[in-house]
Amino acid sequence: MKDWIFTLLCAVLGAYFDEEGCDVENWIKFDKNGLKNDLETKLYGQHVAAEVILKTVTGFMENKNPKKPLVLSLHGWTGTGKTFVSQLIAENIYKKKMKSSFVHLFSVTTHFPHKAHIDKYKTQLQEWIRGNVSICPRSMFIFDGMDKMPLELIDSIKPYLDFSDNLDGVSYRQAIFIFLSNAGGKMINDVTMKFWRDGKEREEIQLKDLETVLSQSVFNNEDSGFWHTSLIDRHLVDFFVPFLPLEYKHVIQCGLGEMARQGFTPDNNVVKRMTDDLIFFPEEERVFSLQGCKLIPNKLRFYIP
């Protein structure tokens, strides 16, 4: 792993020479309508997540004196939109979007691969968070793969997520922490499946139907990354946001959107041929997609004449 102090210095110098600054007039300006539009037009089949994200991020960004950082934990199977949503949030806060020097994306398996180096990772991670929030209080930290993150490493960042005026002279109240995890995905799928089997509309599913059992599920699951963590005990996660398994129609929407993104004229026949070859469950009814939209960007080209 790179020396994080050196990397931090590079980030500071990069921001200086590229003239990006930590100011709301030019570089950090929350676009509520932009986020609302993106969630409505680009995120498919996630009405629960879209509502929670829009309300919580808007409330937090419009609060000039928040009591604690915003901490969101996004849960669901792969391909349901968790990473995409974290990008949409960044794109509607920072002028340079995900390329902003104030947005920090960690891949747990890439940045913290060896359990034997946990103590080193803890020190580096704490220094990275402290250093970057010192530079810009409106920093965003995204952790992808929380279900693979060692418990000791999660608990090491707990002080930065808590209610406190400052910690060693640094206030973390304006920062945003987003955790992405596959943990709880089976439970979310089971609830969604029950609604479907009971003949209820997908849109009837509400946050209250999932959040409590979701937080309990990941807390009691040894493989969740949140197993018995004080982040849950201390109620430091503001919302556990469920991402529902995508249905056939949502995958079609993803495919049409991806065709347009790649510069092709959206063709329903092309997308339908591709979608018909994907795996759905239950096996006979083929209602929910096993991979969501994850494979579409690479698979699509095969089906375009």
BELZIRA-V709840 format. One record per residue. N is the residue number from 1. RES is the residue in three letters. PHI is phi as a letter, one per 20 degrees, with the letter a starting at -180 (NA if undefined). PSI is psi in degrees with one decimal (999 if undefined). D_CENTER is the distance of its C-alpha to the mean C-alpha in Angstrom with 2 decimals. Layout:
n={N | N}
res={RES | RES}
phi={PHI | PHI}
psi={PSI | PSI}
d_center={D_CENTER | D_CENTER}
This chain:
n={1 | 2 | 3 | 4 | 5 | 6 | 7 | 8 | 9 | 10 | 11 | 12 | 13 | 14 | 15 | 16 | 17 | 18 | 19 | 20 | 21 | 22 | 23 | 24 | 25 | 26 | 27 | 28 | 29 | 30 | 31 | 32 | 33 | 34 | 35 | 36 | 37 | 38 | 39 | 40 | 41 | 42 | 43 | 44 | 45 | 46 | 47 | 48 | 49 | 50 | 51 | 52 | 53 | 54 | 55 | 56 | 57 | 58 | 59 | 60 | 61 | 62 | 63 | 64 | 65 | 66 | 67 | 68 | 69 | 70 | 71 | 72 | 73 | 74 | 75 | 76 | 77 | 78 | 79 | 80 | 81 | 82 | 83 | 84 | 85 | 86 | 87 | 88 | 89 | 90 | 91 | 92 | 93 | 94 | 95 | 96 | 97 | 98 | 99 | 100 | 101 | 102 | 103 | 104 | 105 | 106 | 107 | 108 | 109 | 110 | 111 | 112 | 113 | 114 | 115 | 116 | 117 | 118 | 119 | 120 | 121 | 122 | 123 | 124 | 125 | 126 | 127 | 128 | 129 | 130 | 131 | 132 | 133 | 134 | 135 | 136 | 137 | 138 | 139 | 140 | 141 | 142 | 143 | 144 | 145 | 146 | 147 | 148 | 149 | 150 | 151 | 152 | 153 | 154 | 155 | 156 | 157 | 158 | 159 | 160 | 161 | 162 | 163 | 164 | 165 | 166 | 167 | 168 | 169 | 170 | 171 | 172 | 173 | 174 | 175 | 176 | 177 | 178 | 179 | 180 | 181 | 182 | 183 | 184 | 185 | 186 | 187 | 188 | 189 | 190 | 191 | 192 | 193 | 194 | 195 | 196 | 197 | 198 | 199 | 200 | 201 | 202 | 203 | 204 | 205 | 206 | 207 | 208 | 209 | 210 | 211 | 212 | 213 | 214 | 215 | 216 | 217 | 218 | 219 | 220 | 221 | 222 | 223 | 224 | 225 | 226 | 227 | 228 | 229 | 230 | 231 | 232 | 233 | 234 | 235 | 236 | 237 | 238 | 239 | 240 | 241 | 242 | 243 | 244 | 245 | 246 | 247 | 248 | 249 | 250 | 251 | 252 | 253 | 254 | 255 | 256 | 257 | 258 | 259 | 260 | 261 | 262 | 263 | 264 | 265 | 266 | 267 | 268 | 269 | 270 | 271 | 272 | 273 | 274 | 275 | 276 | 277 | 278 | 279 | 280 | 281 | 282 | 283 | 284 | 285 | 286 | 287 | 288 | 289 | 290 | 291 | 292 | 293 | 294 | 295 | 296 | 297 | 298 | 299 | 300 | 301 | 302 | 303 | 304 | 305}
res={MET | LYS | ASP | TRP | ILE | PHE | THR | LEU | LEU | CYS | ALA | VAL | LEU | GLY | ALA | TYR | PHE | ASP | GLU | GLU | GLY | CYS | ASP | VAL | GLU | ASN | TRP | ILE | LYS | PHE | ASP | LYS | ASN | GLY | LEU | LYS | ASN | ASP | LEU | GLU | THR | LYS | LEU | TYR | GLY | GLN | HIS | VAL | ALA | ALA | GLU | VAL | ILE | LEU | LYS | THR | VAL | THR | GLY | PHE | MET | GLU | ASN | LYS | ASN | PRO | LYS | LYS | PRO | LEU | VAL | LEU | SER | LEU | HIS | GLY | TRP | THR | GLY | THR | GLY | LYS | THR | PHE | VAL | SER | GLN | LEU | ILE | ALA | GLU | ASN | ILE | TYR | LYS | LYS | LYS | MET | LYS | SER | SER | PHE | VAL | HIS | LEU | PHE | SER | VAL | THR | THR | HIS | PHE | PRO | HIS | LYS | ALA | HIS | ILE | ASP | LYS | TYR | LYS | THR | GLN | LEU | GLN | GLU | TRP | ILE | ARG | GLY | ASN | VAL | SER | ILE | CYS | PRO | ARG | SER | MET | PHE | ILE | PHE | ASP | GLY | MET | ASP | LYS | MET | PRO | LEU | GLU | LEU | ILE | ASP | SER | ILE | LYS | PRO | TYR | LEU | ASP | PHE | SER | ASP | ASN | LEU | ASP | GLY | VAL | SER | TYR | ARG | GLN | ALA | ILE | PHE | ILE | PHE | LEU | SER | ASN | ALA | GLY | GLY | LYS | MET | ILE | ASN | ASP | VAL | THR | MET | LYS | PHE | TRP | ARG | ASP | GLY | LYS | GLU | ARG | GLU | GLU | ILE | GLN | LEU | LYS | ASP | LEU | GLU | THR | VAL | LEU | SER | GLN | SER | VAL | PHE | ASN | ASN | GLU | ASP | SER | GLY | PHE | TRP | HIS | THR | SER | LEU | ILE | ASP | ARG | HIS | LEU | VAL | ASP | PHE | PHE | VAL | PRO | PHE | LEU | PRO | LEU | GLU | TYR | LYS | HIS | VAL | ILE | GLN | CYS | GLY | LEU | GLY | GLU | MET | ALA | ARG | GLN | GLY | PHE | THR | PRO | ASP | ASN | ASN | VAL | VAL | LYS | ARG | MET | THR | ASP | ASP | LEU | ILE | PHE | PHE | PRO | GLU | GLU | GLU | ARG | VAL | PHE | SER | LEU | GLN | GLY | CYS | LYS | LEU | ILE | PRO | ASN | LYS | LEU | ARG | PHE | TYR | ILE | PRO}
phi={NA | f | f | f | f | f | f | f | f | f | f | f | f | f | f | f | f | e | m | f | c | e | c | f | f | d | d | c | b | f | d | f | f | f | f | g | f | f | f | f | d | d | d | d | m | c | f | f | f | f | f | f | f | f | f | f | f | f | g | f | f | e | e | f | b | f | e | b | f | e | c | d | c | e | c | q | f | f | n | e | o | f | f | f | f | f | f | f | f | f | f | d | d | d | f | e | l | f | e | f | f | d | d | c | d | d | e | g | f | e | e | c | f | d | f | f | d | g | f | f | f | g | f | f | f | f | f | f | f | f | f | f | f | f | f | b | g | e | e | c | c | d | d | e | n | f | f | d | e | g | g | f | f | f | f | f | e | g | g | f | d | e | e | a | f | a | c | l | n | d | e | d | f | e | e | c | d | c | d | d | b | e | f | n | g | f | f | f | f | f | f | f | f | f | g | f | f | e | m | e | f | g | f | f | f | c | g | f | f | c | f | f | f | f | f | f | f | f | f | e | d | f | d | e | n | d | g | l | f | f | f | e | g | e | l | e | e | f | b | e | d | e | d | f | f | e | e | g | f | f | f | g | f | g | f | f | f | f | g | f | f | e | n | e | f | g | c | f | f | f | f | f | f | f | f | f | e | e | e | c | c | g | g | f | f | l | e | d | e | f | d | m | d | f | e | g | g | e | f | g | g | f | e | e | g}
psi={143.8 | 154.9 | 121.4 | -26.8 | -42.0 | -42.3 | -41.0 | -43.0 | -40.2 | -39.0 | -41.6 | -47.5 | -38.0 | -42.0 | -36.7 | -50.0 | -25.7 | 0.2 | 12.9 | 131.5 | 163.5 | 65.7 | 144.4 | -13.7 | -35.7 | -40.1 | -29.5 | 100.3 | 108.1 | 129.8 | 92.1 | -46.3 | -35.3 | -43.1 | -43.1 | -46.2 | -41.5 | -43.3 | -34.3 | -32.2 | -17.9 | -19.1 | 122.8 | 132.7 | 18.0 | 60.8 | -34.6 | -51.8 | -41.8 | -42.8 | -45.1 | -46.1 | -47.6 | -46.5 | -44.8 | -43.4 | -41.4 | -47.9 | -41.5 | -45.8 | -26.6 | -6.8 | 113.6 | -14.3 | 67.1 | 150.2 | -21.5 | 165.2 | 158.4 | 124.9 | 114.0 | 137.1 | 113.8 | 126.5 | 144.5 | 168.2 | 163.8 | 145.0 | 8.5 | -9.3 | 8.3 | -52.1 | -40.9 | -43.1 | -40.7 | -34.9 | -40.2 | -38.9 | -48.0 | -40.1 | -24.4 | 11.4 | -43.9 | 134.8 | -36.5 | 8.5 | -134.7 | -14.8 | -2.3 | 141.6 | -3.2 | 1.9 | 125.6 | 114.0 | 123.2 | 128.5 | 116.6 | -43.9 | -23.9 | -45.9 | -25.3 | 61.5 | -23.1 | 118.6 | -26.3 | -15.9 | 22.3 | -44.6 | -39.4 | -44.1 | -41.4 | -46.6 | -45.7 | -43.2 | -43.1 | -42.4 | -37.6 | -46.8 | -47.5 | -44.9 | -42.3 | -36.0 | -30.4 | -37.4 | -43.7 | 109.4 | -28.3 | 43.4 | 152.5 | 134.5 | 121.9 | 125.3 | 109.8 | 124.7 | 39.1 | -25.6 | -10.9 | 4.2 | 129.0 | 140.8 | -40.4 | -33.2 | -38.4 | -48.1 | -20.9 | -21.2 | 1.4 | -43.2 | -29.1 | -12.5 | -5.3 | 174.0 | 111.6 | 144.4 | -45.7 | 162.3 | 110.0 | 40.9 | 1.7 | 131.8 | 131.3 | 9.2 | -24.7 | 0.7 | 159.8 | 129.7 | 126.2 | 123.3 | 131.8 | 129.8 | 143.2 | -12.4 | 140.9 | -5.1 | -40.8 | -41.1 | -42.3 | -42.8 | -40.0 | -42.4 | -44.3 | -41.2 | -40.1 | -41.8 | -43.2 | -45.7 | -30.5 | 0.9 | 17.8 | 152.6 | 143.6 | -38.5 | -9.3 | -18.6 | 130.2 | 165.6 | -38.8 | -22.2 | -14.8 | -35.4 | -47.3 | -48.6 | -28.0 | -47.2 | -38.6 | -37.8 | -48.1 | -29.2 | -36.3 | 4.8 | 117.6 | -22.6 | 14.7 | -20.3 | -17.9 | 12.5 | 114.2 | 28.7 | 147.5 | -13.0 | -34.4 | -43.1 | -41.0 | 4.2 | 46.3 | -17.0 | 119.1 | -43.1 | 134.7 | 111.5 | 116.2 | 137.8 | 116.2 | 153.4 | 140.6 | 144.1 | 172.1 | -45.5 | -31.5 | -37.1 | -37.7 | -45.1 | -42.8 | -44.2 | -43.3 | -41.5 | -37.1 | -36.5 | -44.7 | -40.9 | -35.1 | 2.1 | 10.3 | 156.8 | 120.9 | 129.3 | 112.0 | -35.5 | -41.0 | -48.6 | -37.1 | -40.3 | -42.2 | -46.9 | -36.4 | -22.0 | -6.1 | 166.6 | 129.5 | 160.3 | 154.2 | 156.0 | -41.2 | -43.6 | -26.4 | 60.5 | -46.8 | 139.2 | 133.9 | -36.7 | -0.6 | -135.1 | 6.9 | -40.5 | -9.4 | -47.2 | -37.8 | -29.4 | -29.6 | -42.5 | -32.0 | -29.7 | -6.7 | 124.3 | 999}
d_center={23.44 | 24.31 | 25.82 | 23.13 | 25.79 | 26.88 | 23.39 | 22.94 | 26.35 | 25.47 | 22.46 | 24.84 | 27.55 | 25.32 | 24.22 | 27.92 | 29.36 | 26.81 | 27.52 | 23.97 | 24.34 | 22.54 | 24.15 | 23.13 | 25.95 | 25.04 | 21.73 | 19.37 | 19.92 | 17.56 | 18.21 | 17.79 | 19.59 | 17.65 | 14.29 | 16.26 | 17.83 | 14.81 | 13.23 | 16.76 | 17.76 | 14.98 | 12.72 | 15.04 | 15.80 | 13.06 | 15.30 | 14.11 | 10.43 | 11.86 | 14.39 | 12.45 | 10.01 | 13.20 | 15.38 | 13.50 | 12.43 | 15.94 | 17.70 | 16.27 | 16.99 | 20.38 | 21.34 | 23.43 | 23.80 | 20.84 | 21.89 | 18.83 | 15.50 | 12.60 | 10.58 | 7.76 | 7.07 | 5.32 | 8.21 | 10.23 | 12.19 | 11.54 | 11.73 | 10.57 | 7.96 | 4.41 | 4.66 | 7.04 | 5.74 | 4.17 | 7.61 | 9.38 | 8.90 | 10.30 | 12.87 | 14.19 | 14.70 | 16.01 | 18.95 | 18.16 | 14.55 | 12.60 | 16.10 | 16.62 | 17.99 | 16.11 | 12.59 | 12.22 | 10.12 | 11.28 | 11.74 | 13.30 | 15.92 | 16.87 | 17.04 | 18.23 | 20.19 | 23.34 | 23.81 | 27.14 | 25.60 | 23.51 | 25.71 | 25.35 | 21.54 | 21.60 | 23.93 | 22.14 | 18.71 | 20.49 | 22.50 | 19.64 | 17.81 | 21.24 | 22.47 | 19.72 | 19.56 | 23.36 | 23.20 | 20.73 | 19.78 | 17.06 | 14.99 | 11.22 | 10.00 | 6.83 | 7.79 | 7.32 | 9.81 | 10.35 | 12.86 | 14.91 | 14.95 | 18.47 | 19.07 | 21.18 | 18.52 | 16.10 | 19.11 | 20.10 | 17.44 | 18.34 | 20.87 | 18.45 | 16.49 | 19.78 | 22.17 | 24.45 | 26.22 | 25.86 | 25.72 | 28.41 | 28.71 | 25.03 | 23.09 | 19.34 | 19.23 | 17.74 | 14.82 | 11.14 | 9.22 | 5.54 | 5.79 | 4.68 | 8.08 | 10.74 | 12.86 | 14.28 | 13.97 | 17.78 | 18.29 | 16.11 | 18.10 | 21.30 | 20.91 | 20.20 | 23.14 | 25.36 | 24.85 | 25.81 | 28.79 | 29.93 | 30.12 | 27.61 | 25.51 | 21.80 | 21.39 | 23.21 | 20.30 | 19.11 | 16.64 | 19.71 | 20.31 | 17.23 | 15.77 | 18.80 | 19.37 | 15.74 | 15.93 | 19.40 | 18.48 | 16.04 | 18.51 | 21.38 | 19.97 | 21.09 | 18.65 | 15.45 | 14.99 | 15.55 | 19.16 | 21.35 | 19.21 | 20.39 | 16.93 | 17.60 | 21.34 | 21.15 | 18.71 | 16.46 | 13.20 | 13.58 | 11.80 | 10.79 | 9.17 | 10.71 | 10.18 | 13.81 | 15.57 | 16.64 | 20.34 | 22.79 | 22.82 | 19.09 | 19.48 | 22.47 | 20.55 | 18.02 | 21.13 | 22.97 | 20.22 | 19.96 | 23.76 | 23.85 | 21.29 | 23.53 | 26.55 | 28.14 | 29.53 | 27.43 | 29.64 | 29.09 | 31.52 | 29.71 | 26.34 | 28.10 | 29.83 | 26.64 | 24.92 | 28.09 | 27.80 | 24.34 | 24.13 | 23.78 | 24.48 | 26.79 | 28.89 | 31.62 | 29.82 | 26.92 | 24.63 | 21.10 | 19.66 | 19.14 | 16.95 | 15.42 | 15.20 | 14.38 | 18.08 | 19.20 | 19.23 | 21.55 | 23.54 | 24.38 | 26.99 | 29.05 | 29.77 | 30.63 | 34.46}
